[in-house]
């Protein structure tokens, strides 16, 4: 089991959701976040170093069984890119091992709970 965490542009959320649904990935969690990556270095304004503002993004978390990792990642990659080559600020995908998953309603565990 894996936990896939993707941080993407807010404007790409609908496209990513549609791509996931097309690939039968329907159970996702979405959180609005803000952060700063490589979009812009700190500027010097009137002799003072000015740190850039935080950029609004969307964080998507998806718990998947191992056989769905590549399908999920590829769907996100295709839908989240700004153009065919991508652009700074398109986001990142993190894949973590998921030690356990428990469905509260039925108390199922592991792959069945996902």
Secondary structure, 3 states (H helix, E strand, C coil): CEEEEEEEEHHHHHHHHHHHHHCCCCCCEEEEEEECCCCCCCEEECCEEECCCCEEEEEEEEEECHHHHHHHHHHHHHHHCCCCCCCCCCEEEEEEECCCCECCCCCCEHHHCC
